[in-house]
Amino acid sequence: MIHLGQWQNQKITLSRKSNSLTLSCETKTDAAVFSWDLAGRLWTAMMNNVSYRRGLDGKVIAKWISPTQERGRRWCSAEESQQLIGYAQSFVSDLLIALQNGTAEVQPPANADLITALESAANFTWVQSLSDAAQYAQVYKPVGILPPDQYMAVVLQAAEGCSFNTCTFCDFYKSRPFHIKTPQEFSVHSLAVRDYLGKGLSLRRTIFLGDANALVIPMKRLVPLLEITHNTFSVEKLGGIFAFLDGFSGEKKTAADYHTLAQMQLKRVYIGVETGSDELLRSLKKSGSAADAVQTVALLKKAGISVGVIFLLGVGGKKYAAQHVRETIRILNAMQLDLEDIIYFSELVEHESMEYTRSAYAHEYGPLNAAERAAQAEEINASLRFSESSGVPHISRYDIREFVY
């Protein structure tokens, strides 16, 4: 329900949805918007044309568009985060008091659901934010990365880390050994996640089975974990189960296995293909071949499971640029993707301590600049062919620097 009013020379809009509370205030010269989940956690904010997103781990990212239409981003310091959360808490607290004592009014009048949501938001102080982040750290190992369409998922870490963990361009899981949870461990974890999210569970849209390669878990061990998931959460109501899988491990499961997983509400599988060039894959120390990914996609889609395939822009630099684009086009066209699928182009993000960066320098890859990487995506897009009857998959950019869970 939407409630409109005036308060302190500002237009006030309060929206109490089934999964969140949003408060927006507008003057002649400025506007601000704050959103909380129903457990009272500040979730997003917009102030001075800068958008903020708080992760469950307590970190806050700020994003904006410059006057030249360039995207900007930075992680907020603890002091900035404290200031943001303090301002939002103070603002909603003062408004709540004003509604309760009659010095502010909204139409339709504030009902019990709205007051309860405002009270929860007003209790989310900086101290509470720190406590909430500490509780998160007790429930989860660090969540390395998710596909962009899964940022609002309920992450359940059926496994921790990555099953092969050799890719030179990825350091999300280097410090963690791969571990598959026992049913007892996973049950405890799942219940802890449910209790931690509390009323905030209503904001979550899907279930994501983590970590990096959870579907590599053998069926005899995976099915009991999925049964626990169903016993703990309303999987269908949340929108189903999603997960990562590497292409070369996909063939370890049969068509019957994937049909079983589809019946257990597995909806989409994300495969980091990275490139269609096998030579480049070997240089990245990524096991398997591009053809393995094509075969895995075929098995999944035959079982009625959609896919999200991820390719890196700029990987291999100038040395591999032509091969990377040519072979990626070939592999993508061989996958026979449709409107239920997603193609993600993720710009390679390098830093000095990364193995890829050292290897690229030693082998004189010659890095591509941002414009050249964007041109790779355009060239690949222009050569993709899809069936008119099956539809076109969603194609999107994927910036890992903006990930927040």
Steps between C-alpha positions, in 0.01 A plus 500: 500500500622851418452785747550863396550805720689816588751538782757769576442664159562172321279272296501162669422168335487181704463166324442195718524202267475133584880478509638845588448857617599797284506860617556784254513870577509781250560874517518752219874442463574151627365149550599199706375141506562230763392135500507242779412133508226400743759401761599868498835469318583801285523355152533784248513879502520784252639838603649782294471288184715226655348155559610291795462130563572335834598134492413256774868504596461868587703637209348788304567576134430839343424531126430796275492619140733789417392798285685327213288186556789298645421257779672562831521282808685476827474315827405727786724534801369400842454867580296561183290189564435610857396843378260356241338253739482763774329749270245244378428382854463853634273602214263205529497528882400867489229426243365213709475727804329766292244251372434373850454844657300641210748762376523308171221334307485274197211387286375243534577515874784286631379151585648243738712335229658831404571597861659161569725533194598854599582383853726226364680750275534749787675232708770446236777709651871485416552275802223272376658496153831385648323234705307381194822473295666305783207258501529463123865401542395225741254360246700530177846454365576796269273489196750546218279589204149452363349558155337846490147361479567308824615787723170477691508122543509304822851357479537155650859376509461130428870503421772745593765620258565377146549138399800568274608856590777529239378784275764770475243782472299410813610535859164487677567162661880467508515507879237228550514125441199348325259341746162334443275532803356190659120489530533586870729797428274623222187467711657709776619754243161524326313553826754763605450683168123491542518629856753767410296641211181495707232723353759614246454165326202654319740725305689201359393375157669163445727245665859488380695187581860603572785525476688510170413159359238343723346281229823304478378325816419136414128423478505266801618793711322779315143368514491481883624861514224611265245312710620697803462819298137412426434409862641832623370744237200537273712446189221540246374821664852642497535430129709184487865402534794640301870411506842514332653206314819479298454372148731203514343359818153524351543179304554304821122510549265317268189629327298312763692677775412840356135399466505409870653837587241679287225320691662629819457856368845564352414782261824638359867403499779754443812391315817708489604411146734806484602445135436271205875461445643179645852636465407801711321280754818301548699817554243601765548161669131428464428129465295358217415639160244732350336196339443360852297810582292457183424140597408598856267771372330245274448257790358772723263641242376154404397463865314831491764692697600840363860621497702812560831498314777739596778625272790729583568817304866584450633165614817403313562860402602595148685171454181294513244768408407375154499134605300576812227685309486252211481187716260656750259580217531142375433347841210730582328425171548127564319522836157567346399735778147637528299766683524311831879531501748777585831597342725703729803693377728568795791738460827348620606669822874478570724590790872462558481200732286296261668208324337602172661844513846356552451244223361761260804718558745209460336383175445852366123475459467875464197615703187640336360831618136549602391608152667198340332266747163657431568459127551126556148473644356693207682282247383180667142626530487594135585144393265306727217309335190375680192310398200725433268238649702460822567869561808697594681454836551797728846650438654712773824638639628360830729721708644302791618825660138582581419172673347531843303234688 
